[in-house]
Amino acid sequence: MNLARWRTYRWQLVAGEAFDPGMQMALDEVLTRRVGAGQRPPTLRFWEWTAPAVVIGRFQSLRNEVDLEEAARHGITVVRRITGGGAMLTEPGKVITYSIYAPLELVADLSFQESYAFLDAWVVEALRALGIDAWYQPINDITSAQGKIGGAAQARRFGAVLHHTTMAYDIDPAKVPRVIRIGREKLSDKGIRSAERRVAPLRQQTELPREAIQEHLIRTFAERHGLEEGGLLRDELEEARELVRTKYGTWEWTAILP
C-alpha cells in the first residue's frame, strides 16, 4: 500500500494523560468531529486508563455481551463506543489502546477491510521489529501464532475516519469470559455477537515492558508517516466532559441496545 498518502498530512501525537472510561469514549467523538471539521490536524492518540472497563460496540446488545453482576463485582465500568465491532476488557496498564483520527480522504478508495489492514500496517511492522511474529487477520485483528493480540474498530462519520485498536499486554484471559458473555446463550435477539478467539497478551511474547512497546510504536509511526508532539485543548476537554454528562456516562446510551 502506498505510504505517500499518509505523508499528505501533518500528524499530531496525543499521549500521556489518563482518563476514565466514559471520557475516553467522549474524546473519540470530539476529536473525530474536530478533524472532520478541519479544526484539528490528523491525530494519533494513545489512551491511558484510570479504571477498568468493558467497552461494547455501537451495535451490540448490552445484556448479550456483559454479565453486569460480574462486572460490578470486579469494579468494572461498562461503556459503549461509537464504532462497531465486539466487546473488549481493558484495565489500566494492561492494554495498549490507540486511536487514529483522519480525514476521509485517507481511506476514501478503500473498503472497510482494506482500510483496517492499511491503518494498522505500521503496528504490525513495529511488533515484528520487536521479534513478535504478528500479522493482520481479516477483518479487524492483529494476531500471532500464539493467539489474538488485539482488535480494531472503525467508524466513518463527521467527515472523518475514526480507527482505534486495543492490544492486550497483560490481561488475564480467564477474566474475560467471566464479564463478557463469550460462548454463553444469547439473552435477546438484538445486536452482533463478539467472536471467541484465544488471546495471547504481548507480555507472553516479549520481555519488554508495556511502556517500551508503546514508545516503539510511536517511533515507528513517526518514522513512517511523520509525527509532531501535541496535546488536548481545553475546549476539547470541556466538550468531552459535557458529552460524558449527556451521552457516554448515561444508562440511556450504554443500554441503547438492551
C-alpha positions in Angstrom: 0.0 0.0 0.0 1.3 3.4 -1.0 2.7 5.2 2.1 2.6 8.6 0.3 -1.0 9.3 1.3 0.0 9.3 5.0 2.6 12.0 4.3 0.0 14.2 2.8 -0.9 15.2 6.4 1.0 16.6 9.4 0.2 14.2 12.1 -0.1 15.2 15.8 0.5 12.9 18.7 -1.6 13.0 21.9 -0.4 10.8 24.7 0.2 10.7 28.4 -2.9 11.8 30.3 -5.2 9.2 31.7 -9.0 9.3 31.6 -11.9 7.4 32.9 -13.8 5.1 30.5 -16.7 7.5 29.7 -14.2 10.3 29.0 -12.3 8.0 26.6 -15.5 7.4 24.6 -16.3 11.1 24.5 -12.8 12.1 23.4 -13.1 9.8 20.5 -16.2 11.6 19.3 -14.9 15.0 20.0 -11.5 14.5 18.2 -13.2 12.8 15.2 -15.6 15.8 14.8 -12.7 18.2 15.1 -10.6 16.5 12.5 -13.6 16.2 10.2 -14.3 19.9 10.6 -10.6 20.9 9.9 -10.3 22.2 13.5 -7.6 19.8 14.5 -4.8 18.1 12.4 -5.0 14.4 11.8 -4.1 12.8 15.2 -2.7 9.7 16.7 -3.9 9.3 20.3 -2.6 6.7 22.8 -5.0 6.1 25.6 -4.2 5.7 29.3 -7.0 4.3 31.6 -7.8 5.3 35.2 -10.2 2.4 35.7 -11.1 -1.0 34.2 -13.9 -1.2 31.7 -15.8 -3.4 29.4 -16.2 -1.5 26.1 -19.0 -2.7 23.9 -19.6 -1.9 20.2 -22.2 0.5 19.0 -24.4 -2.3 17.6 -24.2 -4.8 20.4 -26.8 -5.9 22.9 -25.7 -4.9 26.4 -27.2 -8.0 28.2 -26.0 -10.3 25.4 -22.4 -9.1 25.9 -21.9 -8.2 29.5 -22.5 -10.0 32.8 -23.4 -6.9 34.7 -23.3 -8.5 38.1 -19.8 -9.9 37.5 -18.6 -6.5 36.1 -19.9 -4.8 39.2 -18.3 -7.3 41.5 -14.9 -6.7 39.8 -15.4 -2.9 39.9 -15.6 -2.8 36.1 -17.4 0.1 34.3 -19.4 -0.7 31.2 -19.4 1.9 28.4 -20.5 1.9 24.7 -18.4 3.3 21.9 -19.5 4.8 18.6 -17.7 2.3 16.5 -18.9 -1.2 15.6 -17.1 -4.5 16.5 -17.1 -6.6 19.6 -16.7 -6.2 23.3 -13.3 -5.9 25.0 -12.0 -5.8 28.5 -9.5 -3.0 29.4 -7.5 -2.5 32.6 -5.1 0.3 33.4 -1.5 -0.6 32.5 -2.6 -3.9 30.9 -3.6 -2.9 27.4 -2.2 -0.6 24.6 -5.0 1.4 23.0 -4.7 4.0 20.3 -7.0 6.0 18.0 -6.3 7.4 14.6 -8.4 10.4 13.6 -8.0 11.3 9.9 -9.8 13.0 7.0 -12.0 10.6 5.0 -9.7 11.1 2.0 -7.1 8.9 3.7 -9.3 5.8 3.2 -11.7 7.1 0.6 -11.0 4.5 -2.0 -10.6 1.6 0.4 -13.2 -0.9 1.6 -13.6 -1.3 5.4 -11.5 -4.5 5.3 -8.7 -2.9 3.2 -8.7 0.2 5.5 -8.2 -2.0 8.6 -5.1 -3.5 7.1 -3.9 -0.2 5.8 -4.4 1.7 9.1 -2.7 -0.9 11.3 0.2 -1.9 8.9 2.6 0.3 10.9 1.7 -1.6 14.1 2.3 -5.0 12.6 5.7 -3.7 11.3 6.6 -2.4 14.7 5.7 -5.6 16.5 7.6 -7.7 14.0 10.7 -5.5 14.6 10.4 -6.4 18.3 10.6 -10.1 17.4 6.9 -10.7 17.7 5.5 -12.8 14.8 2.5 -10.6 14.3 0.2 -10.3 11.2 -3.1 -8.8 10.2 -6.0 -11.2 10.3 -9.1 -10.1 8.4 -11.3 -8.4 9.1 -10.0 -6.5 12.1 -7.5 -8.4 14.2 -3.8 -8.3 14.9 -2.7 -11.8 15.7 0.2 -14.2 16.1 0.8 -17.9 16.2 0.1 -17.9 19.9 -3.3 -16.2 19.5 -5.0 -12.8 19.1 -3.1 -9.8 20.2 -5.6 -7.1 19.5 -8.7 -6.0 17.6 -9.7 -2.8 15.8 -13.0 -1.0 15.3 -13.8 1.8 12.9 -16.4 4.5 12.0 -16.6 6.9 9.2 -18.6 9.9 10.2 -18.5 13.6 10.9 -16.4 14.0 7.8 -13.5 11.8 9.2 -12.5 8.3 9.9 -12.0 7.1 13.5 -10.0 3.9 13.7 -9.0 2.5 17.1 -7.2 -0.6 18.2 -6.7 -2.3 21.6 -3.9 -4.8 22.1 -3.7 -7.0 25.2 -0.5 -6.6 27.2 -1.1 -8.3 30.5 -4.8 -9.1 30.7 -5.8 -12.3 32.4 -7.6 -14.2 29.6 -9.6 -16.2 32.3 -11.2 -13.0 33.5 -12.7 -12.1 30.0 -15.4 -14.8 29.9 -16.4 -14.0 33.5 -17.5 -10.5 32.5 -18.1 -10.8 28.7 -20.7 -13.4 27.8 -18.5 -15.1 25.1 -19.8 -18.6 24.4 -22.9 -18.2 26.6 -26.5 -18.4 25.4 -28.0 -15.3 23.9 -30.4 -13.4 26.2 -32.0 -11.5 23.3 -32.1 -11.4 19.6 -30.5 -8.0 19.3 -27.0 -6.9 18.3 -24.0 -8.6 16.8 -22.0 -11.0 18.9 -18.4 -10.9 20.0 -16.2 -13.6 18.4 -14.5 -16.1 20.6 -10.7 -16.1 20.0 -7.8 -17.2 22.1 -6.0 -14.1 23.4 -2.2 -14.0 23.6 -1.1 -10.9 25.5 2.1 -9.2 24.4 3.7 -10.0 27.8 3.6 -13.6 26.9 5.5 -12.9 23.7 8.2 -10.4 24.7 10.0 -9.4 27.9 9.7 -5.7 27.1 7.6 -3.6 29.5 4.4 -2.1 28.1 5.8 1.4 28.1 8.7 0.3 25.9 6.4 -1.3 23.4 4.3 1.8 23.2 7.3 4.1 22.8 8.5 1.8 19.9 5.0 2.1 18.3 5.2 5.9 18.4 8.7 5.9 16.9 7.6 3.6 14.1 4.7 5.8 13.2 6.9 8.9 13.3 9.5 7.3 11.0 6.9 6.1 8.5 4.4 8.9 8.5 5.8 11.9 10.4 4.6 12.9 13.8 4.6 16.1 15.9 4.1 16.4 19.7 0.7 17.7 20.5 -2.0 17.8 23.2 -5.6 18.1 24.0 -7.1 21.6 24.0 -9.1 23.0 26.9 -12.2 23.3 24.9 -11.9 19.8 23.6 -11.7 18.5 27.2 -14.7 20.6 28.1 -16.7 19.4 25.2 -15.8 15.8 26.0 -16.9 16.2 29.7 -20.2 17.6 28.5 -20.6 14.5 26.3 -19.9 12.3 29.3 -22.7 14.1 31.2 -25.3 13.9 28.3 -24.3 10.7 26.5 -21.5 8.4 27.3 -22.0 8.4 31.1 -25.7 7.8 30.8 -27.6 4.5 31.1 -29.7 5.5 28.1 -26.7 5.4 25.8 -25.0 2.4 27.4 -28.3 0.4 27.1 -29.4 1.8 23.8 -29.4 -1.8 22.6 -30.6 -3.5 25.8 
